[in-house]
Amino acid sequence: MTEAAELLVEDDGAVVVVTFNRPRVRNALSTGLLAELDGVLGGFAGAPAGRAPRALLLAGAGGTFSSGADTREPDWRDLSRRAVRRRHFRSVLASLHQAPFPLIAAVEGYALGGGLEFALACDLVVTGENALFGLPELEVGAVPGGGAVHSLIRRAGRGTAARLLLVPGLRVTGAELGRLGAVEAVVPDGTALAAGRELAARVAGRRADLLTSGVRLLRDSGHLDRTAALAVEDGHWWAAAMGRPQTGG
């Protein structure tokens, strides 16, 4: 395991666990953390064939996932500095979407704002039943900037997205999102990380090229109509049959 100031990266060759490591501030997303995460994900994207992980698990230290953007940073209101943070943030989200391996989020405590964005960017979400999800951006003079509203509409429906975006202070629990089918597993509080590790290990047991085809099919076809989705599926079917996974996104 390598430890940096704000990020923990554990790589066993098959599963990588990336942990936000700012528990004193509920793993708020500082500029430094985002820049480091951007670099870590970029490194995995550039790994040669056979060296990339087969699954990545995203988690938070200290019993919480992430409370979102660090509004305590001294230059939070400086527009040029916010633009730098946004570039890192959007780059991280792009790397997650393009990653040629499954992404799993293990959520405890809070997943707010940018934290919710990162959780929803994963292919599978394991959450504690009383974890709290929310979009507080409007409360701090901002709006979501990474696709959370779009992801919530697809995962939980327009009504849930509207409530979380527009109603001040509203949070929904992992259990509620589980009832909506918006997350893939709801577990007792305090066990999401262990459950996420177990799920990641199971997923990583599959053949790497088929995992790549599978995640690309999931990410690239869900928003399409049936005809277009079948065309995407056909391309991945042939690529898998010939042992040549499609990696673009």
Sequence and secondary structure as in RCSB ss.txt:
>XXXX:A:sequence
MTEAAELLVEDDGAVVVVTFNRPRVRNALSTGLLAELDGVLGGFAGAPAGRAPRALLLAGAGGTFSSGADTREPD
WRDLSRRAVRRRHFRSVLASLHQAPFPLIAAVEGYALGGGLEFALACDLVVTGENALFGLPELEVGAVPGGGAVH
SLIRRAGRGTAARLLLVPGLRVTGAELGRLGAVEAVVPDGTALAAGRELAARVAGRRADLLTSGVRLLRDSGHLD
RTAALAVEDGHWWAAAMGRPQTGG
>XXXX:A:secstr
 EE SSEEEEE SSEEEEEE  GGGTT B HHHHHHHHHHHHHHHT  TTTS SEEEEEEGGG  B  B TTSTT
TT HHHHHHHHHHHHHHHHHHHH SS EEEEE SEEETHHHHHHHTSSEEEEETT EEE  GGGGT    SSHHH
HHHHHH HHHHHHHHHSTT  EEHHHHHHTT SSEEE TT HHHHHHHHHHHHHTS HHHHHHHHHHHHHHTTS 
HHHHHHHHHHHHHHHHTT      
